Amino acid sequence: MAAALPALVLGAGLLVAAWRWLRGAALPVRGGSMRGKTVIITGANSGLGRAAAAELLRMRARVIMGCRDRARAERAAREIRAEVGERADGAGELVVRELDLASLRSVRAFCHRVLQEESRLDVLINNAGIFQCPYMKTEDGFEMQFGVNHLGHFLLTNLLLGLLKNSAPSRIVVVSSKLYKYGEINFEDLNSEISYNKSFCYSRSKLANILFARELARRLEGTGVTVNSLHPGIVRTNLGRHVNIPLLAKPLFNLVSWAFFKTPLEGAQTSIYLASSPDVEGVSGKYFGDCKEEELLPKAMDDLVARKLWDISEVMVGLLK
């Protein structure tokens, strides 16, 4: 039995490698040209955002990377340019702008600069997020996951709506998660002052993303601006940096994640699809996974909750006094 173990391990490894190769080969064909289009991606210096930025640059878009850590973002931009190359004819450009979604002041400064410098905005991808962090607060006193994942993007999107409308047809893409299923919108404790569970609060922020996208789609009917949300699947990124894995379990976890988790490029496919594909021109208010529309649980389609969340969010971020 002991002698057969290495052969079993090798065989399993070859099967996993073959499966991963086939999965990679099944990636959707890259969409058409994005030449002349401007795209903003939050959290574009790593993970899904970095992969989406590289692919959209390949499609000749002008990509604005909205990132908290400017030095890391500049380094990522240099790496992407080396991988992809910026076109000699000026089509396809990568721009780094500082954006900290845990600071409403930073969000406002970012949007002010965009509105001053950009004549159009064709796509906004709300991608950045924080996952299951210990209890902490944003600069403005909001629970970190709700503040960054929902409120920061809520303000960002609202401040850029005028430019998006003027650039219509344009698109807003909201990256959520399948974990929304385990979240509830508790209006009595949105800021987790009474109790905090990092897993629940992440799920609540992702449910808020979907409710926000649906309500925004309703409000933008007839404007030429579409809004869709998505889940990327389980992806190997640094999003899980706050998750503690026992030291002895890390080798097994790394093997499992390599074998079965998506790569950032695989996980970014639905974001890229919703940002660029003619197949979803005019489609709005929907939820996607693996580049296909998916059904939502009833709690993610509750229009009354979505409207109440919108009204409260407007007050929390200072759009309404």
Sine and cosine of phi, psi and omega as CSV:
sin_phi,cos_phi,sin_psi,cos_psi,sin_omega,cos_omega
0.00,0.00,-0.71,0.70,-0.01,-1.00
-0.88,0.47,-0.59,0.81,0.00,-1.00
-0.93,0.37,-0.47,0.88,-0.04,-1.00
-0.99,0.12,-0.28,0.96,-0.07,-1.00
-0.86,0.50,-0.73,0.68,0.02,-1.00
-0.85,0.52,-0.61,0.79,0.02,-1.00
-0.91,0.41,-0.63,0.78,0.03,-1.00
-0.90,0.43,-0.69,0.72,0.01,-1.00
-0.89,0.46,-0.71,0.71,0.02,-1.00
-0.88,0.48,-0.69,0.72,0.01,-1.00
-0.89,0.46,-0.68,0.73,0.03,-1.00
-0.90,0.44,-0.64,0.77,0.02,-1.00
-0.89,0.46,-0.66,0.75,0.02,-1.00
-0.91,0.41,-0.64,0.77,0.03,-1.00
-0.90,0.44,-0.70,0.72,0.02,-1.00
-0.89,0.46,-0.69,0.73,0.01,-1.00
-0.88,0.48,-0.67,0.74,0.03,-1.00
-0.90,0.44,-0.66,0.75,0.01,-1.00
-0.90,0.44,-0.68,0.74,0.02,-1.00
-0.90,0.43,-0.62,0.79,0.02,-1.00
-0.90,0.43,-0.68,0.73,0.02,-1.00
-0.90,0.43,-0.64,0.77,0.01,-1.00
-0.90,0.43,-0.66,0.75,0.03,-1.00
-0.91,0.42,-0.60,0.80,0.01,-1.00
-0.92,0.38,-0.36,0.93,-0.04,-1.00
-1.00,0.03,0.12,0.99,0.04,-1.00
-0.85,0.53,0.63,-0.78,0.00,-1.00
-0.85,0.52,0.53,-0.85,0.06,-1.00
-0.91,0.42,0.67,-0.74,-0.02,-1.00
-0.84,0.54,0.62,-0.79,-0.05,-1.00
-0.95,0.32,-0.13,-0.99,-0.04,-1.00
-0.97,0.25,-0.15,-0.99,-0.06,-1.00
-0.93,0.36,0.62,-0.78,0.13,-0.99
-0.94,-0.34,0.33,0.94,-0.03,-1.00
-0.84,0.54,0.71,-0.71,0.00,-1.00
1.00,0.08,-0.05,1.00,-0.04,-1.00
-0.97,-0.26,0.61,-0.79,0.04,-1.00
-0.95,-0.32,0.75,-0.67,-0.05,-1.00
-0.81,-0.58,0.74,-0.68,0.16,-0.99
-0.96,-0.27,0.75,-0.66,0.07,-1.00
-0.81,-0.58,0.85,-0.53,0.07,-1.00
-0.99,0.12,0.55,-0.83,-0.01,-1.00
0.89,0.47,0.70,0.72,-0.15,-0.99
-1.00,-0.04,0.10,1.00,-0.05,-1.00
-1.00,0.01,-0.14,0.99,0.00,-1.00
-0.42,-0.91,0.22,-0.98,0.13,-0.99
0.85,0.53,-0.68,-0.73,-0.05,-1.00
-0.87,0.50,-0.67,0.75,-0.05,-1.00
-0.90,0.43,-0.66,0.75,0.03,-1.00
-0.90,0.44,-0.69,0.73,0.00,-1.00
-0.89,0.45,-0.67,0.74,0.02,-1.00
-0.91,0.42,-0.65,0.76,0.01,-1.00
-0.87,0.49,-0.69,0.72,-0.01,-1.00
-0.90,0.44,-0.69,0.72,-0.04,-1.00
-0.93,0.37,-0.65,0.76,0.00,-1.00
-0.94,0.34,-0.53,0.85,0.12,-0.99
-0.90,0.44,-0.66,0.75,0.07,-1.00
-0.85,0.53,-0.52,0.85,0.00,-1.00
-1.00,0.06,0.18,0.98,0.15,-0.99
0.98,0.22,0.40,0.92,0.06,-1.00
-0.99,0.16,0.38,-0.93,0.24,-0.97
-1.00,0.02,0.92,-0.38,-0.12,-0.99
-0.95,-0.32,0.84,-0.54,0.08,-1.00
-0.98,-0.19,0.89,-0.45,0.00,-1.00
-1.00,0.00,0.95,-0.33,0.04,-1.00
-1.00,-0.04,0.95,-0.30,-0.16,-0.99
-0.70,-0.71,0.53,-0.85,-0.01,-1.00
-0.95,0.31,-0.70,0.71,-0.06,-1.00
-0.99,-0.16,0.98,-0.21,-0.10,-0.99
-0.89,0.47,-0.64,0.77,-0.03,-1.00
-0.90,0.44,-0.71,0.70,0.04,-1.00
-0.90,0.44,-0.61,0.80,0.00,-1.00
-0.92,0.39,-0.67,0.75,0.03,-1.00
-0.89,0.45,-0.64,0.77,0.03,-1.00
-0.91,0.43,-0.69,0.72,0.04,-1.00
-0.89,0.46,-0.64,0.77,0.01,-1.00
-0.89,0.46,-0.67,0.75,0.04,-1.00
-0.89,0.47,-0.66,0.75,0.01,-1.00
-0.91,0.42,-0.66,0.75,0.01,-1.00
-0.91,0.42,-0.68,0.73,0.02,-1.00
-0.87,0.49,-0.62,0.78,0.02,-1.00
-0.92,0.39,-0.61,0.79,0.01,-1.00
-0.95,0.31,-0.68,0.73,-0.18,-0.98
-0.98,-0.20,-0.70,0.72,-0.10,-1.00
1.00,0.10,0.65,-0.76,0.10,-0.99
-0.99,-0.13,0.64,-0.77,-0.15,-0.99
-0.91,0.41,0.64,-0.77,0.02,-1.00
-0.91,0.41,-0.45,0.89,-0.04,-1.00
-1.00,0.10,0.11,0.99,0.06,-1.00
1.00,-0.01,-0.17,0.98,0.04,-1.00
-0.99,0.13,0.78,-0.63,-0.07,-1.00
1.00,-0.02,0.94,-0.33,-0.08,-1.00
-0.53,-0.85,0.58,-0.81,0.01,-1.00
-0.89,-0.46,0.81,-0.59,-0.05,-1.00
-0.79,-0.61,0.71,-0.71,0.02,-1.00
-0.97,-0.24,0.75,-0.66,0.07,-1.00
-0.72,-0.70,0.65,-0.76,-0.02,-1.00
-0.97,0.25,0.75,-0.66,0.00,-1.00
-0.48,-0.88,0.91,-0.42,0.06,-1.00
-0.94,-0.35,0.95,-0.30,-0.06,-1.00
-0.95,0.30,-0.14,0.99,0.10,-1.00
-1.00,0.04,0.13,0.99,0.00,-1.00
-0.68,-0.73,0.92,-0.38,0.02,-1.00
-0.90,0.44,-0.50,0.87,0.07,-1.00
-0.89,0.46,-0.70,0.72,0.03,-1.00
-0.90,0.43,-0.65,0.76,0.02,-1.00
-0.88,0.48,-0.70,0.72,0.00,-1.00
-0.91,0.42,-0.64,0.77,0.01,-1.00
-0.91,0.42,-0.67,0.74,0.04,-1.00
-0.87,0.50,-0.75,0.66,-0.03,-1.00
-0.91,0.42,-0.62,0.78,0.03,-1.00
-0.86,0.51,-0.69,0.73,0.00,-1.00
-0.92,0.38,-0.67,0.74,0.03,-1.00
-0.86,0.51,-0.72,0.70,-0.03,-1.00
-0.92,0.39,-0.46,0.89,0.04,-1.00
-0.97,0.22,-0.61,0.79,-0.18,-0.98
-0.98,-0.18,-0.41,0.91,-0.12,-0.99
-0.96,-0.27,0.75,-0.66,0.02,-1.00
-1.00,0.08,-0.28,0.96,0.00,-1.00
-0.44,-0.90,0.35,-0.94,0.11,-0.99
-0.60,-0.80,0.93,-0.38,-0.09,-1.00
-1.00,-0.06,-0.53,0.85,-0.04,-1.00
-0.60,-0.80,0.72,-0.69,0.15,-0.99
-0.87,-0.48,0.86,-0.50,0.03,-1.00
-0.94,-0.34,0.95,-0.31,0.04,-1.00
-0.99,0.11,1.00,0.00,-0.17,-0.99
-0.95,-0.32,-0.56,0.83,-0.13,-0.99
-0.88,0.48,0.50,-0.87,0.03,-1.00
-0.25,-0.97,0.28,-0.96,0.10,-1.00
-0.80,-0.60,0.61,-0.79,-0.22,-0.98
-0.82,-0.57,0.89,-0.45,0.17,-0.99
0.76,0.65,0.77,0.64,0.02,-1.00
-0.99,0.10,0.33,-0.94,0.14,-0.99
-0.87,0.50,0.30,-0.95,-0.03,-1.00
-0.89,0.45,0.84,-0.54,0.10,-1.00
-0.43,-0.90,0.21,-0.98,-0.06,-1.00
-0.86,-0.52,0.43,-0.90,0.08,-1.00
-0.97,0.24,0.08,-1.00,0.03,-1.00
-0.83,0.56,-0.50,0.87,-0.07,-1.00
-0.99,-0.12,0.11,0.99,0.09,-1.00
1.00,0.00,0.26,0.97,0.04,-1.00
-1.00,-0.06,0.53,-0.85,0.13,-0.99
-0.81,0.58,0.71,-0.70,-0.25,-0.97
-0.85,0.52,-0.72,0.70,-0.06,-1.00
-0.93,0.38,-0.69,0.73,0.04,-1.00
-0.92,0.38,-0.62,0.79,-0.03,-1.00
-0.92,0.39,-0.70,0.71,-0.03,-1.00
-0.98,0.18,-0.79,0.61,-0.13,-0.99
-0.93,0.36,-0.57,0.82,-0.02,-1.00
-0.94,-0.33,-0.89,0.46,-0.18,-0.98
-0.91,0.42,-0.67,0.74,0.02,-1.00
-0.86,0.50,-0.71,0.71,0.02,-1.00
-0.94,0.33,-0.53,0.85,0.04,-1.00
-0.87,0.49,-0.75,0.66,0.01,-1.00
-0.92,0.40,-0.71,0.70,0.01,-1.00
-0.80,0.60,-0.77,0.64,-0.06,-1.00
-0.90,0.44,-0.70,0.71,-0.02,-1.00
-0.90,0.44,-0.62,0.79,-0.01,-1.00
-0.95,0.32,-0.38,0.93,-0.01,-1.00
-0.99,-0.17,0.01,1.00,-0.08,-1.00
-0.88,0.48,-0.63,0.77,0.00,-1.00
-0.86,0.51,-0.71,0.71,0.00,-1.00
-0.92,0.39,-0.64,0.77,0.04,-1.00
-0.89,0.45,-0.66,0.75,0.03,-1.00
-0.90,0.43,-0.66,0.75,0.01,-1.00
-0.93,0.38,-0.34,0.94,-0.03,-1.00
-0.99,-0.17,0.08,1.00,-0.09,-1.00
-0.83,0.56,0.56,-0.83,0.06,1.00
-0.95,0.30,0.75,-0.66,-0.03,-1.00
-0.67,-0.74,0.17,-0.99,-0.15,-0.99
-0.68,-0.73,0.58,-0.82,0.15,-0.99
-0.87,-0.49,0.78,-0.62,-0.02,-1.00
-0.87,-0.49,0.82,-0.57,-0.07,-1.00
-0.91,-0.41,0.89,-0.46,0.00,-1.00
-1.00,0.06,0.91,-0.41,0.04,-1.00
-0.94,-0.34,-0.57,-0.82,-0.03,-1.00
-0.32,-0.95,0.48,-0.88,0.10,-1.00
-0.89,0.46,-0.34,0.94,0.00,-1.00
-0.94,0.35,-0.08,1.00,0.10,-0.99
-0.82,0.57,-0.45,0.89,-0.08,-1.00
-0.87,0.50,-0.40,0.92,-0.06,-1.00
-0.98,-0.18,0.15,0.99,-0.03,-1.00
-0.97,-0.24,0.40,-0.92,0.10,-1.00
-0.69,-0.73,0.58,-0.82,0.08,-1.00
-1.00,-0.01,0.98,-0.21,0.01,-1.00
-0.99,-0.14,0.99,-0.15,-0.06,-1.00
-0.92,0.39,-0.28,0.96,0.02,-1.00
-0.99,0.17,-0.27,0.96,-0.05,-1.00
-0.49,-0.87,0.78,0.62,-0.01,-1.00
-0.87,0.49,-0.49,0.87,-0.06,-1.00
-1.00,-0.09,0.16,0.99,0.06,-1.00
0.82,0.58,0.63,0.77,0.04,-1.00
-0.98,0.21,-0.50,0.87,-0.04,-1.00
-0.99,0.12,-0.73,0.69,0.02,-1.00
-0.51,-0.86,0.46,-0.89,-0.01,-1.00
-0.69,-0.73,0.83,-0.55,0.15,-0.99
-0.80,-0.61,0.89,-0.46,-0.17,-0.99
-0.89,0.46,-0.57,0.82,0.01,-1.00
-0.94,0.34,-0.74,0.68,0.01,-1.00
-0.87,0.48,-0.68,0.73,-0.06,-1.00
-0.92,0.39,-0.57,0.82,0.10,-0.99
-0.89,0.45,-0.73,0.68,0.00,-1.00
-0.87,0.49,-0.63,0.78,0.04,-1.00
-0.90,0.44,-0.65,0.76,0.01,-1.00
-0.91,0.41,-0.56,0.83,0.01,-1.00
-0.97,0.25,-0.54,0.84,0.14,-0.99
-0.91,0.41,-0.65,0.76,0.04,-1.00
-0.87,0.49,-0.62,0.78,0.05,-1.00
-0.83,0.55,-0.72,0.69,-0.05,-1.00
-0.93,0.36,-0.70,0.72,0.02,-1.00
-0.89,0.46,-0.64,0.77,0.06,-1.00
-0.88,0.47,-0.72,0.70,-0.01,-1.00
-0.89,0.46,-0.66,0.75,-0.01,-1.00
-0.92,0.39,-0.70,0.71,0.01,-1.00
-0.92,0.39,-0.63,0.78,0.03,-1.00
-0.91,0.42,-0.65,0.76,0.05,-1.00
-0.86,0.51,-0.65,0.76,0.03,-1.00
-0.89,0.45,-0.70,0.72,-0.04,-1.00
-0.94,0.35,-0.41,0.91,-0.07,-1.00
-0.99,-0.15,0.15,0.99,0.02,-1.00
-0.83,0.56,0.75,-0.66,0.04,-1.00
1.00,0.08,0.00,1.00,-0.02,-1.00
-1.00,-0.08,-0.25,0.97,-0.08,-1.00
1.00,0.03,0.02,1.00,0.06,-1.00
-0.97,-0.23,0.84,-0.53,0.02,-1.00
-0.97,-0.23,0.44,-0.90,-0.01,-1.00
-0.69,-0.72,0.82,-0.58,0.07,-1.00
-0.67,-0.74,0.50,-0.87,0.06,-1.00
-0.92,-0.39,0.23,-0.97,-0.07,-1.00
-0.42,-0.91,0.29,-0.96,0.25,-0.97
-0.87,-0.49,0.68,-0.73,-0.06,-1.00
-1.00,0.04,-0.15,0.99,-0.13,-0.99
1.00,0.00,-0.16,-0.99,0.01,-1.00
-1.00,0.01,0.89,-0.46,-0.18,-0.98
-0.83,-0.56,0.59,-0.81,0.07,-1.00
-0.99,0.16,1.00,-0.09,0.06,-1.00
-0.70,-0.71,0.01,-1.00,0.05,-1.00
-1.00,0.07,0.21,0.98,0.01,-1.00
-0.87,0.48,-0.53,0.85,-0.04,-1.00
-1.00,0.03,0.44,0.90,-0.07,-1.00
-0.92,0.40,-0.34,0.94,0.01,-1.00
-1.00,-0.02,-0.02,1.00,0.01,-1.00
-1.00,0.05,0.83,-0.56,-0.03,-1.00
-1.00,0.03,0.87,-0.50,0.05,-1.00
-0.92,-0.38,0.80,-0.60,0.00,-1.00
-0.80,0.60,0.60,-0.80,-0.08,-1.00
-0.82,0.58,-0.69,0.73,-0.04,-1.00
-0.93,0.36,-0.39,0.92,-0.03,-1.00
-1.00,0.01,-0.19,0.98,-0.09,-1.00
-0.88,0.48,-0.68,0.73,0.02,-1.00
-0.85,0.52,-0.68,0.74,0.02,-1.00
-0.92,0.40,-0.68,0.73,0.02,-1.00
-0.87,0.49,-0.68,0.73,0.00,-1.00
-0.89,0.46,-0.63,0.78,0.02,-1.00
-0.91,0.40,-0.72,0.70,-0.01,-1.00
-0.90,0.45,-0.68,0.73,-0.02,-1.00
-0.91,0.41,-0.63,0.78,0.05,-1.00
-0.89,0.45,-0.63,0.78,-0.09,-1.00
-0.97,0.23,-0.65,0.76,-0.23,-0.97
-0.88,-0.48,-0.33,0.94,0.03,-1.00
-0.99,0.17,0.44,-0.90,0.07,-1.00
-0.96,0.28,0.48,-0.88,0.20,-0.98
-0.96,0.27,0.32,-0.95,0.07,-1.00
-0.81,0.58,-0.64,0.77,0.01,-1.00
-0.90,0.43,-0.66,0.75,0.05,-1.00
-0.90,0.43,-0.68,0.73,-0.01,-1.00
-0.92,0.39,-0.45,0.89,-0.05,-1.00
-0.99,0.12,-0.11,0.99,-0.11,-0.99
-0.85,0.53,-0.65,0.76,-0.04,-1.00
-0.94,0.34,-0.59,0.80,0.09,-1.00
-0.88,0.48,-0.72,0.70,0.00,-1.00
-0.89,0.45,-0.68,0.74,0.01,-1.00
-0.86,0.50,-0.76,0.66,-0.03,-1.00
-0.93,0.36,-0.43,0.90,0.01,-1.00
-0.99,0.17,-0.44,0.90,-0.23,-0.97
-0.76,-0.65,-0.35,0.93,-0.17,-0.99
-0.97,0.23,0.70,-0.71,0.11,-0.99
-0.92,0.39,-0.28,0.96,-0.01,-1.00
-0.90,0.44,-0.43,0.91,-0.05,-1.00
-0.93,-0.36,0.30,0.95,0.09,-1.00
-0.86,0.52,0.84,-0.54,0.02,-1.00
1.00,0.10,-0.14,0.99,0.02,-1.00
-0.99,0.17,0.74,-0.67,-0.07,-1.00
-0.51,-0.86,0.49,-0.87,0.06,-1.00
0.98,0.20,0.29,0.96,-0.07,-1.00
-0.95,-0.31,0.17,-0.99,-0.03,-1.00
-0.81,-0.59,0.76,-0.65,-0.14,-0.99
-0.82,-0.57,0.45,-0.89,0.17,-0.99
-0.51,-0.86,0.68,-0.74,-0.04,-1.00
0.78,0.63,0.67,0.75,0.08,-1.00
0.89,0.45,0.41,0.91,0.06,-1.00
-0.72,-0.70,0.55,-0.84,0.05,-1.00
-0.92,0.38,0.65,-0.76,0.01,-1.00
-0.80,-0.60,0.38,-0.93,0.02,-1.00
-0.98,0.18,0.50,-0.87,0.05,-1.00
-0.94,-0.34,0.44,-0.90,0.16,-0.99
-0.93,0.37,0.45,-0.89,-0.03,-1.00
-0.80,0.60,-0.59,0.81,-0.05,-1.00
-0.92,0.40,-0.36,0.93,0.05,-1.00
-1.00,0.03,-0.03,1.00,0.03,-1.00
-0.88,-0.48,0.28,0.96,-0.03,-1.00
-0.99,0.16,0.98,-0.21,-0.09,-1.00
-0.92,0.39,-0.52,0.85,0.02,-1.00
-0.92,0.38,-0.68,0.73,0.05,-1.00
-0.91,0.42,-0.65,0.76,0.00,-1.00
-0.88,0.48,-0.67,0.74,-0.01,-1.00
-0.94,0.34,-0.63,0.77,0.03,-1.00
-0.91,0.41,-0.66,0.75,0.04,-1.00
-0.89,0.46,-0.65,0.76,0.04,-1.00
-0.86,0.51,-0.76,0.65,-0.05,-1.00
-0.88,0.48,-0.67,0.74,0.00,-1.00
-0.94,0.35,-0.63,0.78,0.01,-1.00
-0.90,0.45,-0.60,0.80,0.04,-1.00
-0.86,0.52,-0.66,0.75,0.01,-1.00
-0.95,0.32,-0.68,0.73,-0.06,-1.00
-0.88,0.48,-0.61,0.79,-0.03,-1.00
-1.00,-0.05,-0.01,1.00,0.10,-1.00
1.00,0.03,0.23,0.97,0.09,-1.00
-0.96,0.29,-0.49,0.87,0.10,-0.99
-0.80,-0.60,0.62,-0.78,0.03,-1.00
-1.00,0.08,0.00,0.00,0.00,0.00
